[in-house]
Structures are given as structure tokens and as C-alpha cells.
């Protein structure tokens, strides 16, 4: 009845915690099919972009107290967003509280969509942010492939969790290592006033791993530190 139960209220729930959900809209026409308004549709006949339906504002007001309880439950981390939405959709899909939550999500999502359409800079930021997330996932997959598979290893939930967290740790180490080198290079070429090198550095992603040998043998017990300065000294940028 409510479509995807896990993602149906992302806009509303993040809004309550002061966070604006800004996904990248790959198909704007599809997003316009989720554009709703607070008034009768006849009031928007003169608009270039028209809503597809009317938001039930009355039920949002009626269920305000119950919605605040959901916020408090999430804030206290007594449960997760996915659990709440699944319960609303699975156990009692006709509940007024569930309907109120999804109606409020329509409101926040519609506002966000219109602001996205009006702001080209926001569109660029969303596109770049999504690209970074996808690059991070690709790095995580590359680390997993070093073990011969993209699947999480283990037999129990705890094993899977440890496997996933180990992959994340390695990915974050690589990102940190790259960031340190890029920061030092930025300082070096800023001092030299080399604009060509600076432009090149700004195009390099810290989520790169072509220079990392995943199948190498690393000794982590000898206490020897990585000499970043030596790396910078011998590093030659080539555009």
C-alpha cells in the first residue's frame, strides 16, 4: 500500500532531526510523480509544474503527538527507522499514525524536489556527493575482491558484521592515506605557486586505490612509520 517501506519516510524522519535528505535525482520526471500540494489541485492549474495529488494536512495535525513519540524513540535509539516503518506497513498498514507519517513525508519531499529544481548548484552538489558514495562502495568491493569474493565472509551475523567492519576500516585507512598525501602536495605546490599542479591535484579523488597493492605482504609489527615527506619528495605529478 505504501510502496517501499524502508525509504518511504526518509525525508520526514531526517527533517525532524535537522538533517535535509538530498538524494541525487537521476530522473526528474519520475520525481515529479511524487510532487504533492497542500491545497486543491485546481489552485495550481496555471503553474508550469503541477502536483499529482493533495496532502492530507488534517491527519498530520491529528497524529502530531504520536509522531512526536516516534521521533523520541528514534532519538533514544530504542529502535531503528527501518523497524518503525516496517511495523507501520506490515502490522497495521491502515493506521492513522502511519498515514500521517507518510503524508508528512510527501510534504517535505515535495519541498525538497522544488528546491532541487530551482537550484543548479544544489544539483551539482548532490551529483558529486553521490559519486563519492559510489566510489567508496567500489573501493569496499575492491578490498573484498582481494580475498577472492565480493561476499561477506563468515557463518554468523557476528562474523558478517566483523567482515564488513574490517573492510570499512581498510577503506578508511586508504582514504586517510590518500588525503594526507594530497594535503601535503597541496601545501607544497601552493608555496611554489604552481597553478597547473594545483588544478590537477583538485581533480584527484582521495577514494583512489590504483596505487594500492591489495595482495602485498605488509608487516605491521616492526613499528616502522611511513615517511610521508619522503613520498612527497619523490612524487612527480603528471597531467
N, C-alpha and C positions, 0 to 999 in steps of 0.2 A: 504493500500500500504506500509506503513512504520511500520506496526506491532503495538506494544503497544505505543501510542502517548506520555504517560506521562514519561516513563522511557527510551525512545529511545535516548535521548541526555544527560543523566546524566554524563557520562564520560567526554564529551566535555565541558559542562557548568561548572562543578566543576573544571575542569582543568584550565579554563580561570581565575578562582578566586583563583588559587594557592592551590586548595584542590584536593587530589587524592582520587577518589572514589574506595573504596576497599571492595566490597561485598564478601561474602563467597560463593565460587562456590561449590555447592553441587554435581554437575555432571560436571566433567571436559570435558567429551566427548561432552556434549551439548555446552560448551563454545567454543570448537574448531570449531564448526559450525559457529561461529561468528568471526573467525580469517581471517583478510584481510591483503593484502600486497600492497606496493606502485608500485611494478614492475610486469611485466608479470609473470603468474604462472609458466611458463617454467623455470624461474630462480630459482625455489625452489624445483625442482624435486629431488634433492639429499638430501633434508632436511628430518629429521625424522618426524617433524610436518609440514604439508603443509597448506597454506592458501586456503580458499574456493573461494576467489574472489579478484579482484583488486580494489583498492581505486581510485576514480576519483579525483586526486590531482588538476587537472586543474580547476574544478568548485569551489574548496575551495579557490584557489587563486583569481579567478574572482569575487567571492562574499565576499571577505575579508572585505571590507568596511561595507557592510550590516550586516555581522556577528558581527562586532565591535559595531554596533548600538544596536544589541540585548544585548550584554554584558553591554553597558552603561545603557540600560533600566532596566536591572536586578539590576545593581549596585545602581541605583537611587530608586529602589523598586517601580517603577511605575506600575509594573505588576509582575506576578509570573511565574516561569518556566513552570508549567503545562498549564497556559493560553497561553503562547507563542507557546508551542509545539502543543497544541490542535488547535490553529488557523492555524498553518502551515499545519497540516494534514487534517483539516476539510474544511477550507475555500478555500485553494489553494494547494492541495496536489501535484501539478506538479511544484510548484515554484522552481526556481533555488536556492533561498536562503535556502529553506527547505532541498533540496537535498544536498547542500553544508554543512549545519549543520550536517546532518546525516552521510555524508561521513567523516567529521572530527571526529565524534564520533567513527566511525569504526576504525580510526587510533589510537586514544587514548585507546580505548577498547582493541585493538589487542596488543598494547604495554603492557598494564596492565596485560593482560592474560599471555603473555610470561614471564613477570617478576614474576607473581604469580607461574608459573610452575617451575621457576628456583630457587625460594627462599622458602625452607621449613619453615623457621622462620616466614615469612610473612603469610603463610598458617595457621600456628598455631595462630598468632595474629588475623587474620580475623575470625577464628573459635571461639576464646574466645570472641571477640568483639560482634559477632552475638549472642552468648549465653547470654551475658549480656543484650542485647537489648530484646531478647525473654523473659528473666527473668523479666525485667522491665514491659513488656506488661502483663505478667502473674500476677504480683503484682497489676497492674492497674485493671485487670479483677477481682482479688480477692476483691479489695476495692469496686468495683461496685456490686459484688455479695452480699456484706453485706447489700445492700439496696434491695436485692431480685431479681436483674436483671443484665445482662451484658450490657443492652442497655443504651444509654444516656437518661437522663430524661429531660422532658420539651416539649414545644409545638412549640417554635420558634427557629430560628437559634441562637439567643442570649442565650436562655435557654440551648440549647445543648452545646454552647461554654462555658458557666459558669459551667455546669455539668462536662465537660471534664477537665477544668482548676482546678476545686476543686479536682477531682480525681488525677490529676498530683501533686497538692500541697501536698495532703496527702501522695502520694507515695514518693515525695522528702523528706518530713519530716521523714518518716520511714528510708529512705536510709541515711539521715544525722544522725539520732539517732543511727543507727547501726554502721556507720562509726566512730562516736565519741567513742563508746564503744570498737570497735576493735582497734582503735588507742591507747586508754588508756591501753588495755590489751597487745598490742604490746610493749609499753613502759615498762610496769610492768615486763613482762617475759624476755625482753631484759636485764633489770637491774639484774634480777635473774639468767640470763644465762641458762634458761630452753629451750633447743633446741627443745625438744619434743613438748612443748606447742607452741613454735613459728611456727613450721611446721604445727601444727593443725590450728592455727589462720589464716595462709596464705591460707588455704583451705576454709575458711568461706566467703561466699558472703555477701556483705552489702545489697544485694537485697533479704534478707530473711524476712519472715513475720510469721513463725510458732509460734513465741513467742509474736505476737501482737494479742490482743483480739479486733477484729473489732466491736463486738457487745456490748462492755463495755460502761459504763457511765463515761464520762470524764468532769470534772469541770474545765473550762478554765478561770474562773473569780476570783479564790481565790488568784492568784498571787504566788502560791507556786511553786518553781522551782524544777526540777528533780535533785536529788542528785546523779550525775554520780559516784562520788567517793564511795558512799555507795553501789551502784550497783556493782562496780568493786571489792570492798572489799568482798562482799558476793557471788561473781560469781565464781563457780568452773568449770573448764574446764574438760570435759570427752571425751576422744577419743573413 
